[in-house]
Amino acid sequence: MKTRLTCPCGEVIKGQDEDDLVEKANAHLTAEHEGRTYDREMILFMAT
Ligand SMILES: [Zn+2]
């Protein structure tokens, strides 16, 4: 299961599971990268 994503800005986002990771990644994007969104597939594609 993929639970870690390194954002292009260098921030490491960790989730408890894929759903949590997607949620946290979107929260990070909203907070730090206004106007940029990734869908679930894109997030999981970049996650490890
Ligand atoms: Zn970022």
mmCIF file of the protein (N, C-alpha, C, O) and its ligand, coordinates in Angstrom:
data_MODEL
# 
_entry.id   MODEL 
# 
loop_
_entity.id 
_entity.type 
_entity.pdbx_number_of_molecules 
1 polymer     1 
2 non-polymer 1 
# 
_entity_poly.entity_id                      1 
_entity_poly.type                           'polypeptide(L)' 
_entity_poly.nstd_linkage                   no 
_entity_poly.nstd_monomer                   no 
_entity_poly.pdbx_seq_one_letter_code       MKTRLTCPCGEVIKGQDEDDLVEKANAHLTAEHEGRTYDREMILFMAT 
_entity_poly.pdbx_seq_one_letter_code_can   MKTRLTCPCGEVIKGQDEDDLVEKANAHLTAEHEGRTYDREMILFMAT 
_entity_poly.pdbx_strand_id                 A 
# 
loop_
_entity_poly_seq.entity_id 
_entity_poly_seq.num 
_entity_poly_seq.mon_id 
_entity_poly_seq.hetero 
1 1  MET n 
1 2  LYS n 
1 3  THR n 
1 4  ARG n 
1 5  LEU n 
1 6  THR n 
1 7  CYS n 
1 8  PRO n 
1 9  CYS n 
1 10 GLY n 
1 11 GLU n 
1 12 VAL n 
1 13 ILE n 
1 14 LYS n 
1 15 GLY n 
1 16 GLN n 
1 17 ASP n 
1 18 GLU n 
1 19 ASP n 
1 20 ASP n 
1 21 LEU n 
1 22 VAL n 
1 23 GLU n 
1 24 LYS n 
1 25 ALA n 
1 26 ASN n 
1 27 ALA n 
1 28 HIS n 
1 29 LEU n 
1 30 THR n 
1 31 ALA n 
1 32 GLU n 
1 33 HIS n 
1 34 GLU n 
1 35 GLY n 
1 36 ARG n 
1 37 THR n 
1 38 TYR n 
1 39 ASP n 
1 40 ARG n 
1 41 GLU n 
1 42 MET n 
1 43 ILE n 
1 44 LEU n 
1 45 PHE n 
1 46 MET n 
1 47 ALA n 
1 48 THR n 
# 
loop_
_struct_asym.id 
_struct_asym.entity_id 
A 1 
B 2 
# 
loop_
_chem_comp.id 
_chem_comp.type 
_chem_comp.mon_nstd_flag 
ALA 'L-peptide linking' y 
ARG 'L-peptide linking' y 
ASN 'L-peptide linking' y 
ASP 'L-peptide linking' y 
CYS 'L-peptide linking' y 
GLN 'L-peptide linking' y 
GLU 'L-peptide linking' y 
GLY 'peptide linking'   y 
HIS 'L-peptide linking' y 
ILE 'L-peptide linking' y 
LEU 'L-peptide linking' y 
LYS 'L-peptide linking' y 
MET 'L-peptide linking' y 
PHE 'L-peptide linking' y 
PRO 'L-peptide linking' y 
THR 'L-peptide linking' y 
TYR 'L-peptide linking' y 
VAL 'L-peptide linking' y 
ZN  non-polymer         . 
# 
_pdbx_entity_nonpoly.entity_id   2 
_pdbx_entity_nonpoly.name        ? 
_pdbx_entity_nonpoly.comp_id     ZN 
# 
_pdbx_nonpoly_scheme.asym_id         B 
_pdbx_nonpoly_scheme.entity_id       2 
_pdbx_nonpoly_scheme.mon_id          ZN 
_pdbx_nonpoly_scheme.ndb_seq_num     1 
_pdbx_nonpoly_scheme.pdb_seq_num     101 
_pdbx_nonpoly_scheme.auth_seq_num    101 
_pdbx_nonpoly_scheme.pdb_mon_id      ZN 
_pdbx_nonpoly_scheme.auth_mon_id     ZN 
_pdbx_nonpoly_scheme.pdb_strand_id   A 
_pdbx_nonpoly_scheme.pdb_ins_code    . 
# 
loop_
_atom_site.group_PDB 
_atom_site.id 
_atom_site.type_symbol 
_atom_site.label_atom_id 
_atom_site.label_alt_id 
_atom_site.label_comp_id 
_atom_site.label_asym_id 
_atom_site.label_entity_id 
_atom_site.label_seq_id 
_atom_site.pdbx_PDB_ins_code 
_atom_site.Cartn_x 
_atom_site.Cartn_y 
_atom_site.Cartn_z 
_atom_site.occupancy 
_atom_site.B_iso_or_equiv 
_atom_site.pdbx_formal_charge 
_atom_site.auth_seq_id 
_atom_site.auth_comp_id 
_atom_site.auth_asym_id 
_atom_site.auth_atom_id 
_atom_site.pdbx_PDB_model_num 
ATOM   1   N  N  . MET A 1 1  ? 0.839  -1.208 0.000  1.00 0.00 ? 1   MET A N  1 
ATOM   2   C  CA . MET A 1 1  ? 0.000  0.000  0.000  1.00 0.00 ? 1   MET A CA 1 
ATOM   3   C  C  . MET A 1 1  ? 0.870  1.252  0.000  1.00 0.00 ? 1   MET A C  1 
ATOM   4   O  O  . MET A 1 1  ? 1.898  1.302  0.674  1.00 0.00 ? 1   MET A O  1 
ATOM   5   N  N  . LYS A 1 2  ? 0.462  2.235  -0.740 1.00 0.00 ? 2   LYS A N  1 
ATOM   6   C  CA . LYS A 1 2  ? 1.222  3.481  -0.837 1.00 0.00 ? 2   LYS A CA 1 
ATOM   7   C  C  . LYS A 1 2  ? 0.775  4.455  0.252  1.00 0.00 ? 2   LYS A C  1 
ATOM   8   O  O  . LYS A 1 2  ? -0.411 4.762  0.373  1.00 0.00 ? 2   LYS A O  1 
ATOM   9   N  N  . THR A 1 3  ? 1.709  4.925  1.022  1.00 0.00 ? 3   THR A N  1 
ATOM   10  C  CA . THR A 1 3  ? 1.341  5.810  2.131  1.00 0.00 ? 3   THR A CA 1 
ATOM   11  C  C  . THR A 1 3  ? 2.214  7.057  2.206  1.00 0.00 ? 3   THR A C  1 
ATOM   12  O  O  . THR A 1 3  ? 2.046  7.870  3.115  1.00 0.00 ? 3   THR A O  1 
ATOM   13  N  N  . ARG A 1 4  ? 3.135  7.221  1.273  1.00 0.00 ? 4   ARG A N  1 
ATOM   14  C  CA . ARG A 1 4  ? 4.031  8.378  1.326  1.00 0.00 ? 4   ARG A CA 1 
ATOM   15  C  C  . ARG A 1 4  ? 4.076  9.089  -0.011 1.00 0.00 ? 4   ARG A C  1 
ATOM   16  O  O  . ARG A 1 4  ? 4.119  8.462  -1.069 1.00 0.00 ? 4   ARG A O  1 
ATOM   17  N  N  . LEU A 1 5  ? 4.066  10.395 0.057  1.00 0.00 ? 5   LEU A N  1 
ATOM   18  C  CA . LEU A 1 5  ? 4.175  11.191 -1.152 1.00 0.00 ? 5   LEU A CA 1 
ATOM   19  C  C  . LEU A 1 5  ? 5.128  12.351 -0.881 1.00 0.00 ? 5   LEU A C  1 
ATOM   20  O  O  . LEU A 1 5  ? 4.963  13.099 0.083  1.00 0.00 ? 5   LEU A O  1 
ATOM   21  N  N  . THR A 1 6  ? 6.124  12.483 -1.746 1.00 0.00 ? 6   THR A N  1 
ATOM   22  C  CA . THR A 1 6  ? 6.979  13.658 -1.647 1.00 0.00 ? 6   THR A CA 1 
ATOM   23  C  C  . THR A 1 6  ? 6.476  14.673 -2.662 1.00 0.00 ? 6   THR A C  1 
ATOM   24  O  O  . THR A 1 6  ? 6.550  14.463 -3.872 1.00 0.00 ? 6   THR A O  1 
ATOM   25  N  N  . CYS A 1 7  ? 5.969  15.764 -2.143 1.00 0.00 ? 7   CYS A N  1 
ATOM   26  C  CA . CYS A 1 7  ? 5.465  16.838 -2.991 1.00 0.00 ? 7   CYS A CA 1 
ATOM   27  C  C  . CYS A 1 7  ? 6.628  17.461 -3.765 1.00 0.00 ? 7   CYS A C  1 
ATOM   28  O  O  . CYS A 1 7  ? 7.749  17.488 -3.259 1.00 0.00 ? 7   CYS A O  1 
ATOM   29  N  N  . PRO A 1 8  ? 6.389  17.958 -4.972 1.00 0.00 ? 8   PRO A N  1 
ATOM   30  C  CA . PRO A 1 8  ? 7.458  18.647 -5.705 1.00 0.00 ? 8   PRO A CA 1 
ATOM   31  C  C  . PRO A 1 8  ? 8.099  19.805 -4.933 1.00 0.00 ? 8   PRO A C  1 
ATOM   32  O  O  . PRO A 1 8  ? 9.225  20.192 -5.245 1.00 0.00 ? 8   PRO A O  1 
ATOM   33  N  N  . CYS A 1 9  ? 7.416  20.363 -3.944 1.00 0.00 ? 9   CYS A N  1 
ATOM   34  C  CA . CYS A 1 9  ? 7.998  21.444 -3.141 1.00 0.00 ? 9   CYS A CA 1 
ATOM   35  C  C  . CYS A 1 9  ? 8.923  20.909 -2.053 1.00 0.00 ? 9   CYS A C  1 
ATOM   36  O  O  . CYS A 1 9  ? 9.583  21.689 -1.367 1.00 0.00 ? 9   CYS A O  1 
ATOM   37  N  N  . GLY A 1 10 ? 8.981  19.567 -1.885 1.00 0.00 ? 10  GLY A N  1 
ATOM   38  C  CA . GLY A 1 10 ? 9.889  18.993 -0.918 1.00 0.00 ? 10  GLY A CA 1 
ATOM   39  C  C  . GLY A 1 10 ? 9.222  18.484 0.345  1.00 0.00 ? 10  GLY A C  1 
ATOM   40  O  O  . GLY A 1 10 ? 9.836  17.788 1.154  1.00 0.00 ? 10  GLY A O  1 
ATOM   41  N  N  . GLU A 1 11 ? 7.966  18.840 0.501  1.00 0.00 ? 11  GLU A N  1 
ATOM   42  C  CA . GLU A 1 11 ? 7.209  18.385 1.672  1.00 0.00 ? 11  GLU A CA 1 
ATOM   43  C  C  . GLU A 1 11 ? 6.909  16.888 1.553  1.00 0.00 ? 11  GLU A C  1 
ATOM   44  O  O  . GLU A 1 11 ? 6.473  16.411 0.505  1.00 0.00 ? 11  GLU A O  1 
ATOM   45  N  N  . VAL A 1 12 ? 7.149  16.160 2.643  1.00 0.00 ? 12  VAL A N  1 
ATOM   46  C  CA . VAL A 1 12 ? 6.800  14.734 2.648  1.00 0.00 ? 12  VAL A CA 1 
ATOM   47  C  C  . VAL A 1 12 ? 5.458  14.561 3.343  1.00 0.00 ? 12  VAL A C  1 
ATOM   48  O  O  . VAL A 1 12 ? 5.279  14.966 4.492  1.00 0.00 ? 12  VAL A O  1 
ATOM   49  N  N  . ILE A 1 13 ? 4.537  13.963 2.637  1.00 0.00 ? 13  ILE A N  1 
ATOM   50  C  CA . ILE A 1 13 ? 3.194  13.758 3.163  1.00 0.00 ? 13  ILE A CA 1 
ATOM   51  C  C  . ILE A 1 13 ? 3.019  12.266 3.433  1.00 0.00 ? 13  ILE A C  1 
ATOM   52  O  O  . ILE A 1 13 ? 3.258  11.431 2.560  1.00 0.00 ? 13  ILE A O  1 
ATOM   53  N  N  . LYS A 1 14 ? 2.601  11.947 4.647  1.00 0.00 ? 14  LYS A N  1 
ATOM   54  C  CA . LYS A 1 14 ? 2.406  10.539 5.005  1.00 0.00 ? 14  LYS A CA 1 
ATOM   55  C  C  . LYS A 1 14 ? 0.979  10.322 5.435  1.00 0.00 ? 14  LYS A C  1 
ATOM   56  O  O  . LYS A 1 14 ? 0.402  11.136 6.157  1.00 0.00 ? 14  LYS A O  1 
ATOM   57  N  N  . GLY A 1 15 ? 0.413  9.222  4.989  1.00 0.00 ? 15  GLY A N  1 
ATOM   58  C  CA . GLY A 1 15 ? -0.939 8.871  5.416  1.00 0.00 ? 15  GLY A CA 1 
ATOM   59  C  C  . GLY A 1 15 ? -0.956 7.509  6.073  1.00 0.00 ? 15  GLY A C  1 
ATOM   60  O  O  . GLY A 1 15 ? -0.005 6.735  5.960  1.00 0.00 ? 15  GLY A O  1 
ATOM   61  N  N  . GLN A 1 16 ? -2.041 7.228  6.757  1.00 0.00 ? 16  GLN A N  1 
ATOM   62  C  CA . GLN A 1 16 ? -2.181 5.910  7.385  1.00 0.00 ? 16  GLN A CA 1 
ATOM   63  C  C  . GLN A 1 16 ? -2.539 4.858  6.352  1.00 0.00 ? 16  GLN A C  1 
ATOM   64  O  O  . GLN A 1 16 ? -2.202 3.684  6.510  1.00 0.00 ? 16  GLN A O  1 
ATOM   65  N  N  . ASP A 1 17 ? -3.212 5.272  5.310  1.00 0.00 ? 17  ASP A N  1 
ATOM   66  C  CA . ASP A 1 17 ? -3.543 4.388  4.197  1.00 0.00 ? 17  ASP A CA 1 
ATOM   67  C  C  . ASP A 1 17 ? -3.741 5.266  2.967  1.00 0.00 ? 17  ASP A C  1 
ATOM   68  O  O  . ASP A 1 17 ? -3.523 6.476  3.028  1.00 0.00 ? 17  ASP A O  1 
ATOM   69  N  N  . GLU A 1 18 ? -4.148 4.673  1.863  1.00 0.00 ? 18  GLU A N  1 
ATOM   70  C  CA . GLU A 1 18 ? -4.251 5.452  0.625  1.00 0.00 ? 18  GLU A CA 1 
ATOM   71  C  C  . GLU A 1 18 ? -5.282 6.569  0.728  1.00 0.00 ? 18  GLU A C  1 
ATOM   72  O  O  . GLU A 1 18 ? -5.052 7.680  0.251  1.00 0.00 ? 18  GLU A O  1 
ATOM   73  N  N  . ASP A 1 19 ? -6.420 6.270  1.352  1.00 0.00 ? 19  ASP A N  1 
ATOM   74  C  CA . ASP A 1 19 ? -7.449 7.297  1.497  1.00 0.00 ? 19  ASP A CA 1 
ATOM   75  C  C  . ASP A 1 19 ? -6.938 8.481  2.304  1.00 0.00 ? 19  ASP A C  1 
ATOM   76  O  O  . ASP A 1 19 ? -7.169 9.640  1.958  1.00 0.00 ? 19  ASP A O  1 
ATOM   77  N  N  . ASP A 1 20 ? -6.236 8.159  3.392  1.00 0.00 ? 20  ASP A N  1 
ATOM   78  C  CA . ASP A 1 20 ? -5.697 9.205  4.256  1.00 0.00 ? 20  ASP A CA 1 
ATOM   79  C  C  . ASP A 1 20 ? -4.635 10.010 3.511  1.00 0.00 ? 20  ASP A C  1 
ATOM   80  O  O  . ASP A 1 20 ? -4.566 11.232 3.641  1.00 0.00 ? 20  ASP A O  1 
ATOM   81  N  N  . LEU A 1 21 ? -3.819 9.323  2.741  1.00 0.00 ? 21  LEU A N  1 
ATOM   82  C  CA . LEU A 1 21 ? -2.779 10.010 1.974  1.00 0.00 ? 21  LEU A CA 1 
ATOM   83  C  C  . LEU A 1 21 ? -3.395 10.971 0.952  1.00 0.00 ? 21  LEU A C  1 
ATOM   84  O  O  . LEU A 1 21 ? -2.946 12.109 0.812  1.00 0.00 ? 21  LEU A O  1 
ATOM   85  N  N  . VAL A 1 22 ? -4.413 10.510 0.250  1.00 0.00 ? 22  VAL A N  1 
ATOM   86  C  CA . VAL A 1 22 ? -5.074 11.369 -0.740 1.00 0.00 ? 22  VAL A CA 1 
ATOM   87  C  C  . VAL A 1 22 ? -5.659 12.605 -0.059 1.00 0.00 ? 22  VAL A C  1 
ATOM   88  O  O  . VAL A 1 22 ? -5.546 13.721 -0.565 1.00 0.00 ? 22  VAL A O  1 
ATOM   89  N  N  . GLU A 1 23 ? -6.280 12.386 1.088  1.00 0.00 ? 23  GLU A N  1 
ATOM   90  C  CA . GLU A 1 23 ? -6.875 13.495 1.830  1.00 0.00 ? 23  GLU A CA 1 
ATOM   91  C  C  . GLU A 1 23 ? -5.804 14.498 2.274  1.00 0.00 ? 23  GLU A C  1 
ATOM   92  O  O  . GLU A 1 23 ? -5.982 15.708 2.130  1.00 0.00 ? 23  GLU A O  1 
ATOM   93  N  N  . LYS A 1 24 ? -4.701 13.991 2.809  1.00 0.00 ? 24  LYS A N  1 
ATOM   94  C  CA . LYS A 1 24 ? -3.642 14.873 3.295  1.00 0.00 ? 24  LYS A CA 1 
ATOM   95  C  C  . LYS A 1 24 ? -2.933 15.588 2.151  1.00 0.00 ? 24  LYS A C  1 
ATOM   96  O  O  . LYS A 1 24 ? -2.553 16.752 2.273  1.00 0.00 ? 24  LYS A O  1 
ATOM   97  N  N  . ALA A 1 25 ? -2.762 14.884 1.050  1.00 0.00 ? 25  ALA A N  1 
ATOM   98  C  CA . ALA A 1 25 ? -2.131 15.517 -0.108 1.00 0.00 ? 25  ALA A CA 1 
ATOM   99  C  C  . ALA A 1 25 ? -2.998 16.661 -0.617 1.00 0.00 ? 25  ALA A C  1 
ATOM   100 O  O  . ALA A 1 25 ? -2.484 17.730 -0.947 1.00 0.00 ? 25  ALA A O  1 
ATOM   101 N  N  . ASN A 1 26 ? -4.296 16.445 -0.682 1.00 0.00 ? 26  ASN A N  1 
ATOM   102 C  CA . ASN A 1 26 ? -5.187 17.507 -1.138 1.00 0.00 ? 26  ASN A CA 1 
ATOM   103 C  C  . ASN A 1 26 ? -5.221 18.665 -0.155 1.00 0.00 ? 26  ASN A C  1 
ATOM   104 O  O  . ASN A 1 26 ? -5.292 19.824 -0.563 1.00 0.00 ? 26  ASN A O  1 
ATOM   105 N  N  . ALA A 1 27 ? -5.171 18.361 1.135  1.00 0.00 ? 27  ALA A N  1 
ATOM   106 C  CA . ALA A 1 27 ? -5.130 19.418 2.145  1.00 0.00 ? 27  ALA A CA 1 
ATOM   107 C  C  . ALA A 1 27 ? -3.850 20.237 1.983  1.00 0.00 ? 27  ALA A C  1 
ATOM   108 O  O  . ALA A 1 27 ? -3.878 21.464 2.086  1.00 0.00 ? 27  ALA A O  1 
ATOM   109 N  N  . HIS A 1 28 ? -2.733 19.562 1.731  1.00 0.00 ? 28  HIS A N  1 
ATOM   110 C  CA . HIS A 1 28 ? -1.464 20.259 1.515  1.00 0.00 ? 28  HIS A CA 1 
ATOM   111 C  C  . HIS A 1 28 ? -1.528 21.134 0.265  1.00 0.00 ? 28  HIS A C  1 
ATOM   112 O  O  . HIS A 1 28 ? -1.077 22.279 0.279  1.00 0.00 ? 28  HIS A O  1 
ATOM   113 N  N  . LEU A 1 29 ? -2.085 20.597 -0.801 1.00 0.00 ? 29  LEU A N  1 
ATOM   114 C  CA . LEU A 1 29 ? -2.199 21.374 -2.037 1.00 0.00 ? 29  LEU A CA 1 
ATOM   115 C  C  . LEU A 1 29 ? -3.053 22.613 -1.819 1.00 0.00 ? 29  LEU A C  1 
ATOM   116 O  O  . LEU A 1 29 ? -2.712 23.705 -2.275 1.00 0.00 ? 29  LEU A O  1 
ATOM   117 N  N  . THR A 1 30 ? -4.161 22.434 -1.122 1.00 0.00 ? 30  THR A N  1 
ATOM   118 C  CA . THR A 1 30 ? -5.048 23.566 -0.856 1.00 0.00 ? 30  THR A CA 1 
ATOM   119 C  C  . THR A 1 30 ? -4.334 24.628 -0.030 1.00 0.00 ? 30  THR A C  1 
ATOM   120 O  O  . THR A 1 30 ? -4.471 25.824 -0.288 1.00 0.00 ? 30  THR A O  1 
ATOM   121 N  N  . ALA A 1 31 ? -3.569 24.181 0.967  1.00 0.00 ? 31  ALA A N  1 
ATOM   122 C  CA . ALA A 1 31 ? -2.911 25.112 1.876  1.00 0.00 ? 31  ALA A CA 1 
ATOM   123 C  C  . ALA A 1 31 ? -1.687 25.782 1.248  1.00 0.00 ? 31  ALA A C  1 
ATOM   124 O  O  . ALA A 1 31 ? -1.452 26.973 1.455  1.00 0.00 ? 31  ALA A O  1 
ATOM   125 N  N  . GLU A 1 32 ? -0.918 25.020 0.488  1.00 0.00 ? 32  GLU A N  1 
ATOM   126 C  CA . GLU A 1 32 ? 0.386  25.508 0.033  1.00 0.00 ? 32  GLU A CA 1 
ATOM   127 C  C  . GLU A 1 32 ? 0.458  25.812 -1.456 1.00 0.00 ? 32  GLU A C  1 
ATOM   128 O  O  . GLU A 1 32 ? 1.313  26.581 -1.894 1.00 0.00 ? 32  GLU A O  1 
ATOM   129 N  N  . HIS A 1 33 ? -0.408 25.232 -2.212 1.00 0.00 ? 33  HIS A N  1 
ATOM   130 C  CA . HIS A 1 33 ? -0.329 25.369 -3.677 1.00 0.00 ? 33  HIS A CA 1 
ATOM   131 C  C  . HIS A 1 33 ? -1.708 25.700 -4.214 1.00 0.00 ? 33  HIS A C  1 
ATOM   132 O  O  . HIS A 1 33 ? -2.341 24.911 -4.916 1.00 0.00 ? 33  HIS A O  1 
ATOM   133 N  N  . GLU A 1 34 ? -2.135 26.861 -3.867 1.00 0.00 ? 34  GLU A N  1 
ATOM   134 C  CA . GLU A 1 34 ? -3.484 27.265 -4.212 1.00 0.00 ? 34  GLU A CA 1 
ATOM   135 C  C  . GLU A 1 34 ? -3.742 27.136 -5.707 1.00 0.00 ? 34  GLU A C  1 
ATOM   136 O  O  . GLU A 1 34 ? -2.939 27.570 -6.533 1.00 0.00 ? 34  GLU A O  1 
ATOM   137 N  N  . GLY A 1 35 ? -4.857 26.542 -6.029 1.00 0.00 ? 35  GLY A N  1 
ATOM   138 C  CA . GLY A 1 35 ? -5.234 26.399 -7.423 1.00 0.00 ? 35  GLY A CA 1 
ATOM   139 C  C  . GLY A 1 35 ? -4.746 25.126 -8.073 1.00 0.00 ? 35  GLY A C  1 
ATOM   140 O  O  . GLY A 1 35 ? -5.140 24.804 -9.194 1.00 0.00 ? 35  GLY A O  1 
ATOM   141 N  N  . ARG A 1 36 ? -3.878 24.388 -7.366 1.00 0.00 ? 36  ARG A N  1 
ATOM   142 C  CA . ARG A 1 36 ? -3.392 23.144 -7.939 1.00 0.00 ? 36  ARG A CA 1 
ATOM   143 C  C  . ARG A 1 36 ? -4.091 21.962 -7.260 1.00 0.00 ? 36  ARG A C  1 
ATOM   144 O  O  . ARG A 1 36 ? -4.129 21.867 -6.034 1.00 0.00 ? 36  ARG A O  1 
ATOM   145 N  N  . THR A 1 37 ? -4.619 21.101 -8.050 1.00 0.00 ? 37  THR A N  1 
ATOM   146 C  CA . THR A 1 37 ? -5.235 19.906 -7.465 1.00 0.00 ? 37  THR A CA 1 
ATOM   147 C  C  . THR A 1 37 ? -4.781 18.675 -8.230 1.00 0.00 ? 37  THR A C  1 
ATOM   148 O  O  . THR A 1 37 ? -4.539 18.720 -9.437 1.00 0.00 ? 37  THR A O  1 
ATOM   149 N  N  . TYR A 1 38 ? -4.675 17.601 -7.512 1.00 0.00 ? 38  TYR A N  1 
ATOM   150 C  CA . TYR A 1 38 ? -4.389 16.310 -8.134 1.00 0.00 ? 38  TYR A CA 1 
ATOM   151 C  C  . TYR A 1 38 ? -5.554 15.384 -7.829 1.00 0.00 ? 38  TYR A C  1 
ATOM   152 O  O  . TYR A 1 38 ? -6.113 15.410 -6.733 1.00 0.00 ? 38  TYR A O  1 
ATOM   153 N  N  . ASP A 1 39 ? -5.907 14.580 -8.791 1.00 0.00 ? 39  ASP A N  1 
ATOM   154 C  CA . ASP A 1 39 ? -6.936 13.601 -8.470 1.00 0.00 ? 39  ASP A CA 1 
ATOM   155 C  C  . ASP A 1 39 ? -6.278 12.377 -7.822 1.00 0.00 ? 39  ASP A C  1 
ATOM   156 O  O  . ASP A 1 39 ? -5.054 12.252 -7.772 1.00 0.00 ? 39  ASP A O  1 
ATOM   157 N  N  . ARG A 1 40 ? -7.121 11.500 -7.340 1.00 0.00 ? 40  ARG A N  1 
ATOM   158 C  CA . ARG A 1 40 ? -6.649 10.345 -6.586 1.00 0.00 ? 40  ARG A CA 1 
ATOM   159 C  C  . ARG A 1 40 ? -5.612 9.528  -7.357 1.00 0.00 ? 40  ARG A C  1 
ATOM   160 O  O  . ARG A 1 40 ? -4.585 9.135  -6.803 1.00 0.00 ? 40  ARG A O  1 
ATOM   161 N  N  . GLU A 1 41 ? -5.887 9.276  -8.638 1.00 0.00 ? 41  GLU A N  1 
ATOM   162 C  CA . GLU A 1 41 ? -4.963 8.477  -9.439 1.00 0.00 ? 41  GLU A CA 1 
ATOM   163 C  C  . GLU A 1 41 ? -3.594 9.128  -9.544 1.00 0.00 ? 41  GLU A C  1 
ATOM   164 O  O  . GLU A 1 41 ? -2.562 8.461  -9.478 1.00 0.00 ? 41  GLU A O  1 
ATOM   165 N  N  . MET A 1 42 ? -3.609 10.450 -9.710 1.00 0.00 ? 42  MET A N  1 
ATOM   166 C  CA . MET A 1 42 ? -2.354 11.190 -9.830 1.00 0.00 ? 42  MET A CA 1 
ATOM   167 C  C  . MET A 1 42 ? -1.564 11.138 -8.525 1.00 0.00 ? 42  MET A C  1 
ATOM   168 O  O  . MET A 1 42 ? -0.346 10.960 -8.533 1.00 0.00 ? 42  MET A O  1 
ATOM   169 N  N  . ILE A 1 43 ? -2.253 11.291 -7.433 1.00 0.00 ? 43  ILE A N  1 
ATOM   170 C  CA . ILE A 1 43 ? -1.590 11.230 -6.128 1.00 0.00 ? 43  ILE A CA 1 
ATOM   171 C  C  . ILE A 1 43 ? -0.981 9.850  -5.904 1.00 0.00 ? 43  ILE A C  1 
ATOM   172 O  O  . ILE A 1 43 ? 0.168  9.726  -5.481 1.00 0.00 ? 43  ILE A O  1 
ATOM   173 N  N  . LEU A 1 44 ? -1.755 8.833  -6.188 1.00 0.00 ? 44  LEU A N  1 
ATOM   174 C  CA . LEU A 1 44 ? -1.247 7.476  -5.943 1.00 0.00 ? 44  LEU A CA 1 
ATOM   175 C  C  . LEU A 1 44 ? -0.158 7.103  -6.944 1.00 0.00 ? 44  LEU A C  1 
ATOM   176 O  O  . LEU A 1 44 ? 0.716  6.291  -6.637 1.00 0.00 ? 44  LEU A O  1 
ATOM   177 N  N  . PHE A 1 45 ? -0.205 7.689  -8.136 1.00 0.00 ? 45  PHE A N  1 
ATOM   178 C  CA . PHE A 1 45 ? 0.852  7.452  -9.118 1.00 0.00 ? 45  PHE A CA 1 
ATOM   179 C  C  . PHE A 1 45 ? 2.190  8.004  -8.605 1.00 0.00 ? 45  PHE A C  1 
ATOM   180 O  O  . PHE A 1 45 ? 3.242  7.408  -8.832 1.00 0.00 ? 45  PHE A O  1 
ATOM   181 N  N  . MET A 1 46 ? 2.136  9.121  -7.927 1.00 0.00 ? 46  MET A N  1 
ATOM   182 C  CA . MET A 1 46 ? 3.375  9.758  -7.439 1.00 0.00 ? 46  MET A CA 1 
ATOM   183 C  C  . MET A 1 46 ? 3.796  9.222  -6.070 1.00 0.00 ? 46  MET A C  1 
ATOM   184 O  O  . MET A 1 46 ? 4.919  9.451  -5.621 1.00 0.00 ? 46  MET A O  1 
ATOM   185 N  N  . ALA A 1 47 ? 2.891  8.516  -5.424 1.00 0.00 ? 47  ALA A N  1 
ATOM   186 C  CA . ALA A 1 47 ? 3.172  8.053  -4.059 1.00 0.00 ? 47  ALA A CA 1 
ATOM   187 C  C  . ALA A 1 47 ? 4.040  6.804  -4.061 1.00 0.00 ? 47  ALA A C  1 
ATOM   188 O  O  . ALA A 1 47 ? 4.147  6.098  -5.063 1.00 0.00 ? 47  ALA A O  1 
ATOM   189 N  N  . THR A 1 48 ? 4.652  6.553  -2.920 1.00 0.00 ? 48  THR A N  1 
ATOM   190 C  CA . THR A 1 48 ? 5.451  5.332  -2.760 1.00 0.00 ? 48  THR A CA 1 
ATOM   191 C  C  . THR A 1 48 ? 5.035  4.606  -1.487 1.00 0.00 ? 48  THR A C  1 
ATOM   192 O  O  . THR A 1 48 ? 5.587  3.553  -1.168 1.00 0.00 ? 48  THR A O  1 
HETATM 193 ZN ZN . ZN  B 2 .  ? 3.936  20.961 -1.719 1.00 0.00 2 101 ZN  A ZN 1 
# 
